[in-house]
Amino acid sequence: MASRRLDRLRLPVPRATWTLIDQAILSIGTFLLGIVLARHISLDAYGHYALFLGVLGLMNAGTGSLIFYPMTVHATVMGARERAGLVLSTLLLTLVFCAGLAVLLGLVIWRFVDPALLVPATCVFFAGQLQEATRRGLLSAFRHRDAIVGDAISFLGQLAVLFALMQVTPLDLAMALYAISFTSLLGACVQVAQLGLAGATPAPIARTLRDFWSLGRWSLGSNILLVARGAVLPWLLAALSGPAAAGVFQLVMNIVNVMNPVTIGLSNVIPQAAARAKAEGTGSALRQAWPYMAAGLPIVGLMTLLIIAVPDLIAHLVYGEAIPDPQAVAALRIMAIAGLFGYVAAASCAYLYGTGDGRTAMIGDVATSLAALVPVYPLVLAYGLAGACLAGALAMVVRAAWMIAIIARRLIAERRGAAAGCSRAPVRSEPAAELPA
């Protein structure tokens, strides 16, 4: 019995490892980009970058929920030919969907951020969405190792392009956004070749759109709330204290976001693992998803402890000097704790979506978001940067508790139902066994 339990808990190291490596490339590239910008542009311009990231995150929540997440869940149980057709339809839907969102993005950037960033910001949005569509096509077939090539070109290549440009001209934010757009398109081209879409027949667009909406509508609410909880903080800081305050918040988040490779990488594969076993029940789906859910806990926990223990040292190593705000040390510690609870919440939520229970997860996100957003304004008004981080941490703690409670309730209900079914089953008499002579 003990050996069977150990077998159930054994981690699928090769698959999880490639998942983490792939996501690490994305997060390392994003992290280093933030550091390069922080060292070479003004704090006000960096604040504009933080505001742009918040708006871009909301746009990504729309495409991720209504296109990429449903495609991943559907494609993971398809054959190679069907999957290629679905990925091709997904690329077409991505272009159409992004055309509408780009108008909204442009209006926000022009009115509230910086009109000079309108064109480069739109380029980043389109190129990034196309590259995300191609990488999700690979991930839906558990081809995480193959996705690494295009992701490295996109996220690490942007740094190489920026360093090359800085040799001939001073760095500015618009230049950085164009560099990101260029390498994203290169990465997408490589991944299209890897997908082997030549000769594929697109899945019917109308039916695909209906399927995506049916599965992704609940995820849309959850993801928008998740991004909004984070985006509201720099925007509120900018409104109360100017764009430099939003820039300092982003400096803090750059460090805490080193946890993102684990959180995002495993959250991308947990729904696929759960989806493959959901027909066998809640417990079976959890057993399939649990190794991935558990794999990130020691890594995120160690990162959290490190940031809490030596925040000043980490800030010096990253930026070459202390973050220019006396509240930054406290903010780093608070957001490190938030990152740990955020991982637990994200992994639990990903499991629920994999089992098709997105509606329950979204209801939980709505309830916890409303509860956590109530104290945001007074906390920021009273404590500034530290208050913003306290509000963010509160949201993560409440969300994690809610998601765990939902999963526990479902497991208890399934076990009670199974026990009741056994007690109602008729007892058949078996013939007496012959005793050995």
C-alpha positions as CSV (number, residue, x, y, z in Angstrom):
1,M,0.0,0.0,0.0
2,A,2.8,2.4,0.9
3,S,4.6,1.7,-2.4
4,R,1.4,2.5,-4.3
5,R,1.0,5.8,-2.6
6,L,4.6,6.7,-3.4
7,D,4.0,5.8,-7.1
8,R,1.0,8.1,-7.2
9,L,3.1,11.0,-5.8
10,R,6.1,10.4,-8.0
11,L,6.7,13.5,-10.2
12,P,6.8,13.2,-14.0
13,V,10.2,14.8,-14.1
14,P,10.9,14.9,-17.8
15,R,7.6,16.5,-18.8
16,A,7.5,18.9,-15.9
17,T,11.1,19.8,-16.4
18,W,10.6,20.8,-20.1
19,T,7.6,22.8,-19.0
20,L,9.6,24.7,-16.4
21,I,12.5,25.3,-18.7
22,D,10.2,26.7,-21.4
23,Q,8.5,29.0,-19.0
24,A,11.8,30.0,-17.4
25,I,13.0,31.3,-20.8
26,L,9.9,33.5,-21.1
27,S,10.2,34.8,-17.6
28,I,14.0,35.3,-17.7
29,G,13.7,37.2,-20.9
30,T,10.9,39.4,-19.5
31,F,12.8,39.9,-16.2
32,L,16.0,40.9,-18.0
33,L,14.1,43.2,-20.3
34,G,12.7,45.0,-17.3
35,I,16.1,45.3,-15.8
36,V,17.7,46.7,-19.0
37,L,14.9,49.3,-19.3
38,A,15.1,50.2,-15.6
39,R,18.8,51.0,-16.0
40,H,18.6,52.9,-19.3
41,I,15.4,55.0,-19.3
42,S,13.9,57.5,-16.9
43,L,11.8,56.5,-14.0
44,D,8.8,58.3,-15.5
45,A,9.2,56.4,-18.8
46,Y,9.5,53.2,-16.7
47,G,6.2,54.1,-15.1
48,H,4.7,54.4,-18.6
49,Y,6.1,50.9,-19.3
50,A,4.4,49.6,-16.1
51,L,1.1,51.2,-17.1
52,F,1.4,49.6,-20.6
53,L,2.0,46.2,-19.1
54,G,-1.2,46.5,-17.1
55,V,-3.2,47.4,-20.2
56,L,-1.5,44.6,-22.2
57,G,-2.3,42.1,-19.5
58,L,-6.0,42.9,-19.8
59,M,-5.8,42.4,-23.6
60,N,-3.9,39.1,-23.1
61,A,-6.6,38.0,-20.6
62,G,-9.2,38.2,-23.4
63,T,-7.3,36.2,-26.0
64,G,-5.9,33.8,-23.5
65,S,-9.4,33.0,-22.1
66,L,-11.5,32.9,-25.3
67,I,-8.9,31.5,-27.7
68,F,-5.7,30.0,-26.3
69,Y,-7.1,28.2,-23.2
70,P,-10.0,26.5,-25.0
71,M,-7.7,25.5,-27.9
72,T,-5.3,23.9,-25.5
73,V,-7.9,21.9,-23.7
74,H,-9.6,20.7,-26.9
75,A,-6.5,20.0,-28.9
76,T,-4.8,18.0,-26.2
77,V,-7.3,15.1,-26.7
78,M,-7.2,15.3,-30.5
79,G,-5.2,13.4,-33.1
80,A,-2.4,15.1,-35.0
81,R,-4.5,15.9,-38.1
82,E,-7.4,17.4,-36.1
83,R,-5.1,19.3,-33.8
84,A,-3.4,20.9,-36.8
85,G,-6.7,22.1,-38.2
86,L,-7.7,23.5,-34.8
87,V,-4.4,25.4,-34.5
88,L,-4.9,26.8,-38.0
89,S,-8.4,28.1,-37.1
90,T,-7.0,29.5,-33.9
91,L,-4.5,31.6,-35.8
92,L,-7.2,33.0,-38.0
93,L,-9.4,33.8,-34.9
94,T,-6.4,35.4,-33.2
95,L,-6.0,37.9,-36.1
96,V,-9.6,38.8,-36.1
97,F,-10.0,39.1,-32.3
98,C,-6.8,41.1,-31.9
99,A,-8.0,43.6,-34.6
100,G,-10.8,44.6,-32.3
101,L,-8.8,44.7,-29.1
102,A,-6.1,46.7,-30.8
103,V,-8.5,49.6,-31.2
104,L,-9.2,49.6,-27.4
105,L,-5.5,49.2,-26.6
106,G,-4.7,52.2,-28.8
107,L,-7.3,54.4,-27.3
108,V,-6.1,53.7,-23.7
109,I,-2.4,54.2,-24.7
110,W,-3.1,57.4,-26.6
111,R,-5.3,58.9,-23.8
112,F,-3.8,57.7,-20.6
113,V,-0.2,56.6,-21.2
114,D,1.8,58.2,-24.0
115,P,0.6,58.9,-27.6
116,A,4.2,58.3,-28.8
117,L,3.8,54.6,-27.8
118,L,0.6,54.0,-29.8
119,V,2.2,52.3,-32.9
120,P,4.9,50.3,-31.1
121,A,2.5,49.2,-28.4
122,T,0.1,47.9,-31.1
123,C,2.9,46.1,-32.9
124,V,3.9,44.4,-29.6
125,F,0.3,43.3,-29.1
126,F,-0.2,41.7,-32.5
127,A,3.2,40.0,-32.7
128,G,2.9,38.7,-29.1
129,Q,-0.5,37.2,-29.7
130,L,0.6,35.4,-32.9
131,Q,3.6,33.9,-31.1
132,E,1.4,32.9,-28.2
133,A,-1.0,31.1,-30.6
134,T,1.8,29.1,-32.2
135,R,3.5,28.1,-28.9
136,R,0.1,27.0,-27.4
137,G,-0.3,24.8,-30.4
138,L,2.9,23.0,-29.5
139,L,2.0,22.9,-25.8
140,S,-1.4,21.3,-26.5
141,A,0.5,18.3,-27.8
142,F,2.9,18.4,-24.8
143,R,5.7,19.5,-27.1
144,H,7.3,21.8,-24.5
145,R,10.8,20.9,-25.6
146,D,10.0,21.9,-29.2
147,A,8.5,25.2,-28.1
148,I,11.7,26.2,-26.4
149,V,13.4,27.2,-29.7
150,G,10.8,29.8,-30.8
151,D,10.4,31.0,-27.2
152,A,14.1,31.6,-26.9
153,I,14.2,33.5,-30.2
154,S,11.3,35.7,-29.0
155,F,12.2,36.3,-25.3
156,L,16.0,36.1,-25.3
157,G,16.4,37.4,-28.8
158,Q,14.8,40.7,-27.8
159,L,17.7,41.3,-25.4
160,A,20.3,40.6,-28.1
161,V,18.5,43.0,-30.4
162,L,18.4,45.7,-27.7
163,F,22.1,45.4,-26.9
164,A,22.9,45.6,-30.5
165,L,20.8,48.8,-30.9
166,M,22.3,50.4,-27.8
167,Q,25.7,50.2,-29.4
168,V,24.6,52.8,-32.0
169,T,21.8,54.8,-30.3
170,P,20.5,55.6,-26.8
171,L,17.7,53.3,-25.7
172,D,14.2,54.5,-25.4
173,L,10.9,52.7,-24.7
174,A,9.5,52.8,-28.2
175,M,12.7,51.2,-29.5
176,A,12.4,48.4,-27.0
177,L,8.8,47.8,-28.0
178,Y,9.8,47.5,-31.7
179,A,12.5,45.0,-30.7
180,I,10.0,42.9,-28.8
181,S,7.7,42.9,-31.8
182,F,10.4,41.8,-34.2
183,T,11.7,38.9,-32.2
184,S,8.1,37.7,-31.4
185,L,7.4,37.5,-35.1
186,L,10.6,35.5,-35.7
187,G,9.7,33.1,-32.9
188,A,6.2,32.6,-34.3
189,C,7.6,31.8,-37.7
190,V,9.8,29.1,-36.3
191,Q,6.9,27.6,-34.3
192,V,4.6,27.6,-37.4
193,A,7.3,25.5,-39.2
194,Q,7.4,23.1,-36.2
195,L,3.6,22.7,-36.1
196,G,3.6,21.4,-39.7
197,L,0.4,23.2,-40.7
198,A,1.0,22.8,-44.5
199,G,-1.9,20.9,-45.9
200,A,-4.0,21.1,-42.8
201,T,-7.7,21.8,-43.2
202,P,-9.0,24.5,-40.8
203,A,-11.6,23.4,-38.3
204,P,-15.0,25.1,-39.1
205,I,-14.7,28.6,-37.8
206,A,-18.3,29.0,-36.5
207,R,-18.3,25.7,-34.6
208,T,-14.8,26.5,-33.2
209,L,-15.9,29.9,-32.0
210,R,-19.0,28.4,-30.3
211,D,-16.8,25.7,-28.6
212,F,-14.2,28.3,-27.5
213,W,-16.9,30.6,-26.1
214,S,-18.6,27.8,-24.2
215,L,-15.4,26.7,-22.5
216,G,-13.6,30.0,-22.2
217,R,-16.3,32.4,-21.1
218,W,-15.8,31.6,-17.4
219,S,-12.1,31.7,-17.7
220,L,-12.5,35.2,-19.3
221,G,-14.0,36.6,-16.1
222,S,-11.4,35.0,-13.9
223,N,-8.4,36.1,-15.9
224,I,-9.7,39.7,-16.3
225,L,-10.2,39.9,-12.5
226,L,-6.7,38.4,-11.9
227,V,-5.0,40.9,-14.2
228,A,-7.2,43.8,-13.0
229,R,-6.2,43.1,-9.4
230,G,-2.5,43.6,-10.4
231,A,-3.1,46.4,-12.9
232,V,-5.1,48.6,-10.6
233,L,-2.2,49.0,-8.2
234,P,0.3,50.8,-10.5
235,W,-2.5,52.8,-12.0
236,L,-3.8,53.9,-8.6
237,L,-0.2,54.7,-7.5
238,A,0.3,56.8,-10.7
239,A,-3.0,58.6,-10.1
240,L,-2.1,59.5,-6.5
241,S,1.7,60.0,-6.8
242,G,2.6,60.3,-10.5
243,P,4.1,57.8,-13.0
244,A,7.4,57.5,-11.0
245,A,5.5,55.7,-8.2
246,A,4.1,53.2,-10.7
247,G,7.7,52.8,-11.9
248,V,8.9,51.9,-8.4
249,F,6.1,49.4,-8.1
250,Q,7.3,47.7,-11.3
251,L,10.8,47.6,-10.0
252,V,9.5,45.6,-7.0
253,M,7.4,43.3,-9.2
254,N,10.4,42.6,-11.5
255,I,12.1,40.8,-8.6
256,V,9.0,39.0,-7.4
257,N,8.1,37.9,-10.9
258,V,11.1,35.5,-10.8
259,M,8.4,33.0,-9.5
260,N,6.5,33.3,-12.8
261,P,8.3,30.5,-14.6
262,V,6.9,28.0,-12.1
263,T,3.5,29.5,-11.6
264,I,2.7,30.1,-15.3
265,G,4.5,27.1,-16.7
266,L,2.8,24.5,-14.4
267,S,-0.6,26.3,-14.7
268,N,-0.4,25.8,-18.4
269,V,0.0,22.1,-18.2
270,I,-2.3,21.3,-15.1
271,P,-5.6,21.8,-17.1
272,Q,-4.3,19.4,-19.8
273,A,-3.5,16.7,-17.2
274,A,-6.8,17.1,-15.4
275,A,-8.8,17.2,-18.6
276,R,-7.5,13.7,-19.6
277,A,-8.8,12.1,-16.5
278,K,-11.9,14.2,-15.7
279,A,-14.3,11.5,-17.0
280,E,-13.1,9.2,-14.3
281,G,-14.1,11.6,-11.5
282,T,-12.7,14.4,-9.4
283,G,-10.3,12.3,-7.5
284,S,-8.8,10.7,-10.6
285,A,-8.4,14.1,-12.2
286,L,-6.6,15.4,-9.1
287,R,-4.3,12.4,-9.0
288,Q,-3.3,13.2,-12.6
289,A,-2.8,16.9,-12.0
290,W,-1.3,16.7,-8.5
291,P,2.3,15.9,-9.5
292,Y,2.4,19.1,-11.5
293,M,0.7,21.1,-8.8
294,A,3.1,19.9,-6.2
295,A,6.2,20.2,-8.3
296,G,6.3,24.0,-8.0
297,L,5.7,24.4,-4.2
298,P,9.3,23.8,-3.0
299,I,10.7,26.1,-5.7
300,V,8.3,28.9,-5.0
301,G,8.7,28.4,-1.3
302,L,12.5,28.7,-1.5
303,M,12.2,31.9,-3.6
304,T,9.8,33.4,-1.1
305,L,12.1,32.7,1.8
306,L,15.1,34.2,-0.1
307,I,13.3,37.4,-0.9
308,I,12.1,37.8,2.7
309,A,15.5,37.1,4.1
310,V,17.7,39.4,2.0
311,P,15.6,41.9,0.0
312,D,18.3,44.6,0.1
313,L,20.9,42.3,-1.2
314,I,18.7,41.1,-4.0
315,A,17.8,44.7,-5.0
316,H,21.5,45.6,-5.2
317,L,22.3,42.6,-7.3
318,V,19.5,43.3,-9.7
319,Y,19.6,47.1,-10.1
320,G,23.2,47.9,-8.9
321,E,21.8,50.1,-6.2
322,A,18.9,50.3,-3.7
323,I,15.4,50.8,-5.1
324,P,14.7,54.6,-4.7
325,D,11.9,54.3,-2.2
326,P,12.2,53.6,1.6
327,Q,9.1,51.4,1.5
328,A,10.6,49.1,-1.2
329,V,12.1,46.5,1.3
330,A,8.7,46.0,3.0
331,A,7.0,45.9,-0.3
332,L,9.3,43.2,-1.6
333,R,8.7,41.0,1.4
334,I,4.9,41.5,1.2
335,M,4.8,40.6,-2.5
336,A,7.0,37.6,-2.0
337,I,4.4,36.2,0.4
338,A,1.7,37.1,-2.2
339,G,3.6,35.2,-4.8
340,L,3.5,32.0,-2.8
341,F,-0.2,32.2,-2.2
342,G,-0.6,33.2,-5.8
343,Y,1.0,30.0,-6.9
344,V,-1.3,27.9,-4.8
345,A,-4.4,29.8,-6.1
346,A,-3.2,29.6,-9.7
347,A,-2.5,25.8,-9.6
348,S,-5.9,25.1,-7.9
349,C,-7.7,27.3,-10.4
350,A,-6.0,25.6,-13.3
351,Y,-7.1,22.3,-12.0
352,L,-10.7,23.4,-11.8
353,Y,-10.6,24.7,-15.4
354,G,-9.1,21.4,-16.6
355,T,-12.1,19.5,-15.1
356,G,-14.6,21.9,-16.8
357,D,-15.6,23.7,-13.6
358,G,-14.7,27.1,-14.9
359,R,-18.0,28.6,-13.7
360,T,-17.3,27.7,-10.1
361,A,-13.7,29.1,-10.4
362,M,-15.0,32.3,-11.9
363,I,-17.6,32.8,-9.1
364,G,-14.8,32.3,-6.6
365,D,-12.7,34.9,-8.4
366,V,-15.5,37.4,-8.4
367,A,-16.2,37.0,-4.7
368,T,-12.6,37.1,-3.6
369,S,-11.8,40.1,-5.9
370,L,-14.6,42.2,-4.6
371,A,-13.5,41.3,-1.0
372,A,-9.9,42.2,-1.7
373,L,-10.5,45.3,-3.8
374,V,-12.5,47.1,-1.2
375,P,-9.5,48.2,1.0
376,V,-7.2,49.0,-2.0
377,Y,-7.9,52.7,-2.1
378,P,-7.6,53.4,1.6
379,L,-4.5,51.3,1.9
380,V,-2.7,53.0,-1.0
381,L,-3.8,56.4,0.3
382,A,-2.5,55.7,3.8
383,Y,0.6,53.6,3.1
384,G,1.5,54.3,-0.6
385,L,3.6,51.5,-2.1
386,A,3.4,49.3,0.9
387,G,-0.3,49.7,1.0
388,A,-0.6,48.7,-2.7
389,C,1.4,45.5,-1.9
390,L,-0.7,44.7,1.1
391,A,-3.8,44.9,-1.1
392,G,-2.2,42.6,-3.6
393,A,-1.2,40.1,-1.0
394,L,-4.7,40.1,0.6
395,A,-6.2,39.2,-2.8
396,M,-3.9,36.3,-3.3
397,V,-4.5,34.9,0.2
398,V,-8.3,35.0,-0.1
399,R,-8.2,33.5,-3.6
400,A,-6.0,30.6,-2.6
401,A,-8.3,29.8,0.4
402,W,-11.4,29.9,-1.8
403,M,-10.0,27.6,-4.5
404,I,-8.7,25.0,-2.0
405,A,-12.1,25.0,-0.3
406,I,-13.9,24.3,-3.6
407,I,-11.6,21.4,-4.4
408,A,-11.9,19.9,-0.9
409,R,-15.7,20.2,-1.1
410,R,-15.8,18.4,-4.4
411,L,-13.6,15.6,-3.2
412,I,-15.7,15.1,-0.1
413,A,-18.9,15.1,-2.1
414,E,-17.5,12.5,-4.5
415,R,-16.4,10.2,-1.7
416,R,-19.8,10.4,0.0
417,G,-21.5,9.6,-3.3
418,A,-19.3,6.6,-3.8
419,A,-19.9,5.4,-0.2
420,A,-23.6,5.8,-0.6
421,G,-23.5,3.9,-3.9
422,C,-21.6,1.0,-2.3
423,S,-24.1,0.8,0.6
424,R,-27.0,0.6,-1.8
425,A,-25.4,-2.1,-4.0
426,P,-27.0,-5.6,-3.5
427,V,-24.9,-8.1,-1.6
428,R,-24.4,-11.3,-3.6
429,S,-23.6,-14.6,-1.8
430,E,-20.4,-16.2,-2.9
431,P,-19.9,-20.0,-2.9
432,A,-17.9,-21.2,0.1
433,A,-14.3,-21.7,-0.7
434,E,-13.0,-25.3,-0.3
435,L,-10.5,-25.7,2.5
436,P,-7.2,-27.2,1.5
437,A,-6.9,-30.8,2.4
